[in-house]
Amino acid sequence: MGAAGTNGLGILYGGRVLAGLGIGALSNLTPIYISELSPPAIRGRLVGFYEVGWQVGGLVGFWINYAVNKTMAPSQSQWLIPFGVQLIPGGLLMIGMLFCDESPRWLIFNGQREKGVKILSRLRNLPLDHVYLREEIAQIDQAVDDLANSIGLGFMAPFREIMRNKNIQWRLFLSGSLFFWQNASGINAINYYSPTAFKSMGVSGTNASLFSTGIFGVVKTAVTFIWILFMIDYLGRRSLLLWGAVGGSISLWIVGGYLAAVNPTGSETNNSGSSAGDKAAVAFFYIYTVCYGVSWSGTPWVVTSEISDQNIRTFAQAFAAANNWFWNFIVARFTPQMFSTMKYGVWFFFAALQLLAVPFVYFLLPETKAVPLEQMDMLFSKDLRPWKAHKVVMDDIRGSEVQSRVALQGEEDDKPGTAHVDGV
């Protein structure tokens, strides 16, 4: 309410700075928090709910803007309503966090083992003496001991380790690069300037462009639900990133090729993208959206929340999130100039970058599906090739789990009063 012609925009700018600080913190901490709470088998789906919330929020926000644009005359109220609605999810988040437990892994790593174990027991809905829970706690305890003996658990220890440990530096590079490639897909160029993008495909008129943008948001949100429920923990991270980049690239080559051949925006007879060619271009654009939605939309957030050790995970995720917002800014800053100077070449540019993401993922990024957080170091061993690492590590983990369960069961059998039955 304070931002108006008489008062200037200082209050608005100040509010956006505060909102940016909050969003920056949330984009860093939320994936970590969920990852540390999650069982390995469904960690991708649970962390993926972060991306679902992101997409649903963006979709609701767009249609609120569309509604006030269609139904209200230009006025201060027209922009105050979308701003005010943002208070609802922010307030719900603040209230909800009052009832959330601290991460049990963080507690155990910070000397509050008893509290952390109790919270983990409650989250898993298992008694403290259950073999699965004892096995998970043993892995966390082992990770604490390993880090205490190698890196150290003090505040400055992770920073010193980052400076000298090339393995950690490599994982930071992978985390940051994933968000470069995510933005190189062109998605944020379209998110911020979708009316311009649709206009280049022959969709003219403000309402037609806005409606097409709304459908774009609906498609993204719908496929995000498919990604989280049926794909991320079944197909794995690498496969989704590889095939998403290939499918998205092919789609954008077709869109760019059509625009280069026909130039629908220069046609005198074109009206709101009604020709068969224009509709085909828009259809392939939506196919690109599907390919992106089931791959590069949320998968980088899942991977970056998983691949770092406990005592540097917060720093690593902050580094990844900073890369996301940096490349997001670069794309948003230069997209208008790109559309005005490159024309259809914009689509070729992003299509080519998506193709370049394929060898990056295949040769450099190991699969992280179902690997416990405490065993992530094994994936990045110098002796393992990224495209083979997952199978080797999972075979090793399964063998260790069998031995651990046999040992734990032996401890149970050796307790006084435990009945032993031959053959059982």
VENBEL-V187404 format. One record per backbone hydrogen bond with DSSP energy under -0.5 kcal/mol. CO is the residue of the C=O (numbers start at 0). NH is the residue of the N-H. If there is no record, write none. Layout:
co=CO nh=NH
co=CO nh=NH
This chain:
co=1 nh=3
co=3 nh=7
co=7 nh=3
co=8 nh=12
co=9 nh=13
co=10 nh=14
co=11 nh=15
co=12 nh=16
co=13 nh=17
co=14 nh=18
co=15 nh=19
co=16 nh=20
co=17 nh=21
co=18 nh=22
co=19 nh=23
co=20 nh=24
co=21 nh=25
co=22 nh=26
co=23 nh=27
co=24 nh=28
co=25 nh=29
co=27 nh=31
co=28 nh=32
co=29 nh=33
co=30 nh=34
co=31 nh=35
co=32 nh=36
co=33 nh=37
co=38 nh=41
co=39 nh=42
co=39 nh=369
co=41 nh=45
co=42 nh=46
co=43 nh=47
co=44 nh=48
co=45 nh=48
co=46 nh=49
co=46 nh=50
co=47 nh=51
co=48 nh=52
co=49 nh=53
co=50 nh=54
co=51 nh=55
co=52 nh=56
co=53 nh=57
co=54 nh=58
co=55 nh=59
co=56 nh=60
co=57 nh=61
co=58 nh=62
co=59 nh=63
co=60 nh=64
co=61 nh=65
co=62 nh=66
co=63 nh=67
co=64 nh=68
co=65 nh=69
co=66 nh=70
co=67 nh=71
co=74 nh=78
co=75 nh=78
co=75 nh=79
co=76 nh=80
co=77 nh=81
co=78 nh=82
co=79 nh=83
co=80 nh=84
co=81 nh=85
co=82 nh=85
co=83 nh=86
co=84 nh=87
co=84 nh=88
co=85 nh=89
co=86 nh=90
co=87 nh=91
co=88 nh=92
co=89 nh=93
co=90 nh=94
co=91 nh=95
co=92 nh=96
co=93 nh=97
co=94 nh=97
co=95 nh=98
co=96 nh=99
co=102 nh=106
co=103 nh=107
co=104 nh=108
co=105 nh=109
co=106 nh=109
co=106 nh=111
co=107 nh=110
co=111 nh=115
co=112 nh=116
co=113 nh=117
co=114 nh=118
co=115 nh=119
co=116 nh=120
co=117 nh=121
co=118 nh=122
co=119 nh=123
co=120 nh=124
co=120 nh=125
co=126 nh=129
co=129 nh=133
co=130 nh=134
co=131 nh=135
co=132 nh=136
co=133 nh=137
co=134 nh=138
co=135 nh=139
co=136 nh=140
co=137 nh=141
co=138 nh=142
co=139 nh=143
co=140 nh=144
co=141 nh=145
co=142 nh=146
co=143 nh=147
co=144 nh=148
co=145 nh=149
co=146 nh=150
co=146 nh=151
co=153 nh=157
co=155 nh=159
co=156 nh=160
co=157 nh=161
co=158 nh=162
co=159 nh=163
co=160 nh=164
co=163 nh=165
co=164 nh=168
co=165 nh=169
co=166 nh=170
co=167 nh=171
co=168 nh=172
co=169 nh=173
co=170 nh=174
co=171 nh=175
co=172 nh=176
co=173 nh=177
co=174 nh=178
co=175 nh=179
co=176 nh=180
co=177 nh=181
co=178 nh=182
co=179 nh=183
co=180 nh=184
co=181 nh=184
co=181 nh=186
co=182 nh=185
co=185 nh=189
co=186 nh=190
co=187 nh=191
co=188 nh=192
co=189 nh=193
co=192 nh=196
co=193 nh=197
co=194 nh=198
co=195 nh=199
co=196 nh=200
co=197 nh=200
co=197 nh=202
co=198 nh=201
co=201 nh=203
co=201 nh=272
co=204 nh=208
co=205 nh=209
co=206 nh=210
co=207 nh=211
co=208 nh=212
co=209 nh=213
co=210 nh=214
co=211 nh=215
co=212 nh=216
co=213 nh=217
co=214 nh=218
co=215 nh=219
co=216 nh=220
co=217 nh=221
co=218 nh=222
co=219 nh=223
co=220 nh=224
co=221 nh=225
co=222 nh=226
co=223 nh=227
co=224 nh=228
co=225 nh=229
co=225 nh=230
co=226 nh=230
co=226 nh=231
co=230 nh=233
co=230 nh=234
co=230 nh=235
co=235 nh=239
co=236 nh=240
co=237 nh=241
co=238 nh=242
co=239 nh=243
co=240 nh=244
co=241 nh=245
co=242 nh=246
co=243 nh=247
co=244 nh=248
co=245 nh=249
co=246 nh=250
co=247 nh=251
co=248 nh=252
co=249 nh=253
co=250 nh=254
co=251 nh=255
co=252 nh=256
co=253 nh=257
co=254 nh=258
co=255 nh=259
co=256 nh=260
co=257 nh=261
co=258 nh=262
co=262 nh=265
co=263 nh=266
co=270 nh=273
co=274 nh=278
co=275 nh=279
co=276 nh=280
co=277 nh=281
co=278 nh=282
co=279 nh=283
co=280 nh=284
co=281 nh=285
co=282 nh=286
co=283 nh=287
co=284 nh=288
co=285 nh=289
co=286 nh=290
co=287 nh=291
co=288 nh=292
co=289 nh=293
co=291 nh=294
co=291 nh=296
co=294 nh=298
co=297 nh=300
co=297 nh=301
co=298 nh=302
co=299 nh=303
co=300 nh=304
co=301 nh=305
co=302 nh=305
co=302 nh=306
co=308 nh=311
co=308 nh=312
co=309 nh=312
co=309 nh=313
co=311 nh=315
co=312 nh=316
co=313 nh=317
co=314 nh=318
co=315 nh=319
co=316 nh=320
co=317 nh=321
co=318 nh=322
co=319 nh=323
co=320 nh=324
co=321 nh=325
co=322 nh=326
co=323 nh=327
co=324 nh=328
co=325 nh=329
co=326 nh=330
co=327 nh=331
co=328 nh=332
co=329 nh=333
co=330 nh=334
co=333 nh=337
co=334 nh=338
co=335 nh=339
co=336 nh=340
co=337 nh=341
co=337 nh=342
co=338 nh=342
co=341 nh=344
co=342 nh=345
co=343 nh=346
co=343 nh=347
co=344 nh=348
co=345 nh=349
co=346 nh=350
co=347 nh=351
co=348 nh=352
co=349 nh=353
co=350 nh=354
co=351 nh=355
co=352 nh=356
co=353 nh=357
co=354 nh=357
co=354 nh=358
co=355 nh=359
co=356 nh=360
co=357 nh=361
co=358 nh=362
co=359 nh=363
co=360 nh=364
co=363 nh=365
co=367 nh=370
co=369 nh=371
co=371 nh=374
co=372 nh=375
co=374 nh=377
co=374 nh=378
co=375 nh=378
co=375 nh=379
co=376 nh=379
co=377 nh=380
co=380 nh=383
co=384 nh=387
co=384 nh=388
co=385 nh=366
co=385 nh=389
co=387 nh=391
co=388 nh=392
co=389 nh=393
co=390 nh=394
co=391 nh=395
co=392 nh=396
co=393 nh=397
co=394 nh=398
co=395 nh=399
co=396 nh=400
co=397 nh=401
co=398 nh=402
co=399 nh=403
co=400 nh=404
co=401 nh=405
co=402 nh=406
co=403 nh=407
co=404 nh=408
co=405 nh=409
co=406 nh=410
co=407 nh=411
co=408 nh=412
co=409 nh=413
co=411 nh=414
co=414 nh=417
co=418 nh=420
co=420 nh=423
